[in-house]
Each structure stands twice: as structure tokens, then as C-alpha cells.
Amino acid sequence: MHSLGRSLIAMGLVIALIGVVLTFAGKIPWLGRLPGDIYFKRNNFTFYFPLATSIIISVILSLILWLLRK
């Protein structure tokens, strides 16, 4: 039961951190506009794929989860 409690606390902290990031994401000017992000805009068609942003977020989340496991 002790490990279940720790897991729930860790998941709660991760969810809270994601909420804070989503709240302030619009105020971070470089988030979503990194050099590796793919953006095409034609007449009536827009394609946006945040490749570099996704990689950076993945690395940060992996690091956080690795630290929580230790």
C-alpha cells in the first residue's frame, strides 16, 4: 500500500506540472517556434508539426520520470 501512495503522489505532481506548463505555454515566446518545427502555409492550407518542441518536451518529461523513479 505504501508504494501505491507514492505512485499516486508522483502522478499527481506530474499532472500538476503539466497543468502549469500548459497554463504558461502561451507566455513562453520560443515554445512552438523552434528551428526544427515544420510549418507550411499555402492559400487555404496550413500544416504545422512541432517536431523540435516535441523532442524537447519528451526529453524533459523523461528526465522528470527518471528522477522520480530513483
Sequence and secondary structure as in RCSB ss.txt:
>XXXX:A:sequence
MHSLGRSLIAMGLVIALIGVVLTFAGKIPWLGRLPGDIYFKRNNFTFYFPLATSIIISVILSLILWLLRK
>XXXX:A:secstr
 HHHHHHHHHHHHHHHHHHHHHHHGGG TTTT  TT EEEE SS EEEE HHHHHHHHHHHHHHHHHHH 
